[in-house]
Amino acid sequence: MSDGRGPAAVEDLEVFRRAYRISLAVHRASLDFPALEQRALADQIRRASKSICANLAEGFAKWHRSASEFRRYVVMALGSSDEMRIWIRYCLDLGYVDEATWAEWSGEYNASWSPPFP
């Protein structure tokens, strides 16, 4: 955990924990998509949801050397979050997730972004 100078690890950031948790849910659900979608939409949402976490982690590693670099990676993660909002809408409209799942995921991708800037 933090020593008073900020988070000690990317996992200490609430935004990372939420993004990681939802990426696991997206990954698991996408495994049940039709075979036709496994190399298309399912693969895309798995990669996009994980890129949020990866960008936060990469930016966090640069935080102490360059706050502006950290911000740049947070902005990229935010872009991936917005991308996920579109992909999960496709998932709903194509019948791959139900309305409750879509609402939960959509809410997470909308709510998890209070910028973790130092």
NORNORDA-V212008 format. One record per run of one state. SS is the DSSP state (H for helix, E for strand, C for the rest). FROM is the first residue (numbers start at 1). TO is the last residue. Records with the same first field share a line. If there is no record, write none. Layout:
SS = FROM-TO + FROM-TO
This chain:
C = 1-9 + 13-13 + 31-34 + 39-40 + 63-66 + 94-98 + 112-118
H = 10-12 + 14-30 + 35-38 + 41-62 + 67-93 + 99-111
